Amino acid sequence: MKILILLIFIFSVSCGNKFQQIKEVKNIAGIDPCESPDADISCNFENVPDNPGYVMNISSKTEPGIKIFIEGQILKADGKTPYPEILIYAYQTDSTGLYSKSGNETGVQKLHGKLHGWCMTDINGKYKINTVRPGKYPTNDFPAHIHWAIREPDGKMQYLNDFVFSDDKHVNEEYISKPYYKTGDVGVLKLSKNNNGILWAKRITVLK
């Protein structure tokens, strides 16, 4: 029976409205496919709040770690035209490199942990992220990073290259020359202090 349900799910997400069909599998089969490590990208947007603004607050004010502030802008393929109303989802490790949990996560956030958030680009294609600097995974030498995915107004969804940091020794020539995703920028941020003493960086992404 479980195999049959899985096959039905795989077929359903291959056509039509993936987001709606994932919800149907959850409701009918009594399982949540968004809790799987192989969850469909649409799961990132299942728990999005109503009317997200252009500012994303990933961490609380009491979250341990170095506070960072990111200002970003998404442009259309011509590299000039701002791209408004793009829904952004981001998640990250805590300062120790773990996807720490608060205990009340649901769906894909059971894997991504408590440090996640959503926002939507404004009329100028801009967004802001307030968070703490993520820690590296304890078990490997991959750069510390923030994952993100976007959903365009027409429903197209994609992952983009992680936010990483220029002063990370593992953000080297090899990393920069082999981005995971070909669209957009590589995602290397150069942090500097703003007028309030908070580490700040800017990122501009051109969607192809």
Summary of the structure (lengths in Angstrom):
residues: 208
radius of gyration: 17.7
end to end distance: 41.8
largest distance: 60.1
contacts: 603
relative contact order: 0.17
helix: 20%
strand: 28%
